């Protein structure tokens, strides 16, 4: 079982002298640390800040710098939402956002509008697109969670070679849609037409008056987890992107709630069905992006309080880590190594007394690339053969 607490890692600064892991009361995790080995994961490479897609693909054993693991956010979001994506389709992840009268962004997430509002906006946009279809492609939007949506382009000769329109910062306008080369010009023309329609629909909205696009992509060509590892794999994640990454890797996505308690209950209900369990908790990342250390502490304490239900299942191998760090002082993903806890009967106890950044830095597992973790999980489960004579 791999428990991914999204955005787990944090940093100490002059204004934040203790991280969320150091500040939280975590009797279950700290008790487990005393019977485990700790270390740290580098999601991509030192100094490289990962997106959630590469961060998770690395946890599943893929080198995120390899061409086959270069999967855009759009198709992952679409797969996670259950949107049918056919070969040749192009998908982009969309954010509803807020801009001021000058057109400069003031909130890249439109105040995290509720999902019901997202559905209303998407229905209005689809009606407008049907009345004024773009040239060369059929374009629709599919609502996601909160402020998120998927833009799906379907037609002949489409390419994902388009630049993002999300500038990833405030105080500037959205970027124009640009093709990365001649092969993307047809798709860019259709996407520009669609964005003009979308902006007309959103013009009078009080919060969601802009739309941002990123991660234009097509279906990946990844080997399944079953083929790679000979495991039946179940994914338990409450949010679309993480379901999408799991689906792209050939896992069966099991419906579950969003809170740690709901997700862990779903795992217990399907315990006899899988050999490997990917279990994902999102809210620590959201708290880090909001710069809210207290909220991040509460998420960790909620996970810790519900964890006894998972441990009672007695998984042969149990690992806890994150896909990346999301330090509250930075309010964003970062390049900092992510704490890792690994527990099994075959795992050495390294003398750690808590799960924290400091303890992980001293841990016996050392600091390793994230894509090497799955080999450790398999080894601790006794599923790897001896190498050589």
Order of alpha helices (4+ residues) and beta strands (2+ residues): beta-alpha-alpha-beta-alpha-alpha-beta-beta-alpha-beta-beta-alpha-beta-alpha-beta-alpha-beta-alpha-beta-alpha-alpha-beta-beta-alpha-beta-alpha
